[in-house]
Structure formats: structure tokens, C-alpha cells
Amino acid sequence: MPLRIRPRVFLSVTIISLICAIALILPPASPPTVAYPATPAKTWPWAEESVHPLVRRMPAIAETSLESFADYIVGREPDPFLQVKALHDYVATRIDYDFSAYKRGHYPPQDARTVFATRKAVCSGFARLLKALGEAAGVDMAYIPGDFRNPAGDLSGEGHAWNAAKIGGNWYLIDVTWNSGYLTPSRFISRYRTAYLFTPPEVMAMTHFPRDRKWQLLSSPLHRPEFTRQPLLDPNFFALGFELIAPKWLPAGVRNSAEIWLKNRDRRWVLAEVVPPGGSPSRCAPPTTRETPEISCPVTRRGTHTVRLYSSDRRDGDYQYLGAFQFEK
């Protein structure tokens, strides 16, 4: 089964998956015809990853139905972006990934009302519930089926589902499943975050490939070969102000070294590790704060090498995962 690797601090290895294991049969909504605008500064990236206070303090009576919950949010939150965030936060924090169903390979109904009642779902149910809550709140919400990429850059053999919300005449992408937590081999771990809430299209396009390419919301939608040949950059890469200069397409052919060029707008500390074929990761580039760093890692064996980048605001601080690149010798 395909795995999605959780962004991790340097040398702290945690392998995770956010696996959607249900056939996606709901037809997609009509694709957008408007260009995706510059993301409002008050949304992505969120300065503070906290659950909306209306969701934290919600009375039980507000959860009696989809409609009562939507009315509760809309009646108390005037900001349309924060209305959608509250809907997202509810699904992300109140619905558990149905780990037992995933292990059995047998899935109960994933319609919105069943998920709302049982509080369990896989990605299809997460996305369907968010769509239904959006509609109950008067928000134009799309259900988007497609595929996702695993850390090796491959398309997974299973489908995935996510959403888009129309706010102020523009569409914004959301993956509530990936914001709710992650799977280990033995259980589901809840971990709320906002990396995939109103995510810019160029960031979402690193890992999500919709069945209808127009839902990429890019001015020039990627074809599948282009999608699979991109470096696998984490949302942190973009949120922390980095820009990729080269290489744009992978795997890149190399002789003696793998090289990556970046723009480091905020002069953060950046370091790298390389994983040779069949080997263990090792640090291959010293930390640097150069504005346009050139990362160079030695390539000593034949085969595929993976270079992973990390960043911190302090040389001796905790380093956040930025993404992975593949090179062929």
C-alpha cells in the first residue's frame, strides 16, 4: 500500500501514511473557470495552527445535525474564510480515520450523514462530509477525486479525495484528511494542522493530481508525466519562503555529485542528507544561510540517490523537512 512520509526533524525518522483506500465514485463538481488569485495573507500559511474557538467551545446541541452545526458557525463567524476554516476544523478534529476498516479492507458507507453520525471515515468520507457542511453553510464546496504521490514520487495505486471552496468568487484547495493526522502501522495518530487548508495550487500540485486537471487551479495545468517528475516538495518549503531554481524535473542524471539550487529569501539555515541505493541517510552538506545556496552531495554508487533538505531558524535548532529530490548515477 502506498505510504506518505510525515515531514520530520533531521535524523528523527517517522514513517507515516495518509492512505485513502476506497473507490471514488462521486462525479467531480464542475471545474472552475476563474484563475486562482494570490492567496490572502491572513490564510496560508497560517501563523498559528489552532482550532477555531467556535469548534473548541461548541455546545452539544450544535452537533445534532449537519444543518444545526452549519447554522451555529455561520451565525457566529462573519468572516467567510474563517467560516470555512471552522467547518474544516470540525471535520479534522471530530472525525477519526477508520483504521480498523482500512486493515480489514472493508469500508462502511462514506456518505456525509453516515460519517457525521459515526465519526469515522477514510478520505472519501472526510471530503464528502466537508462538502456537505459547506453546502449547509451556503458555501460552494467541490469534491475532488484523484491520485496522490508518495515520498518516492510515484502515483499511489489507490485514489484520494479532497475539496475546494469558493470564497469571494475564487476557489481555494483543502485536504482535510491530510490535516487530521497520520497512520502508523498499528494505529491512527491525531495531529491537527493547516498545511493543506487554502493551499496555493503550486503547493498542492506537488502531491495531488485531480481526475479533472482543471481542478489543479493552475494557469497551465500539469500533465501526469510532469506531475510525477517534479521534486517532492513539502508545504514547509513554500511556507518558509524558499524558491526552487534547479533541478525542476527528476530524476536528474549525475556523475559525481547531486546539486540543488535554491533561493533562500529569509536566510534560514539549510542542510541536506543523502540516501544512496540500499544505504542509510548521512549528512552531505553543512548548514548554510546563503541567499542562493548551492547544495552539493557526493554520489558514489550506481542507482537512485535521494537528497532530503531541512531548514531551521537557528543553526543548532530543530530542522523542518523541506522536500526530497532523486538523482540517477
Disulfide bonds with the S-S distance in Angstrom:
Cys20-Cys123 1.75
Cys284-Cys297 1.95
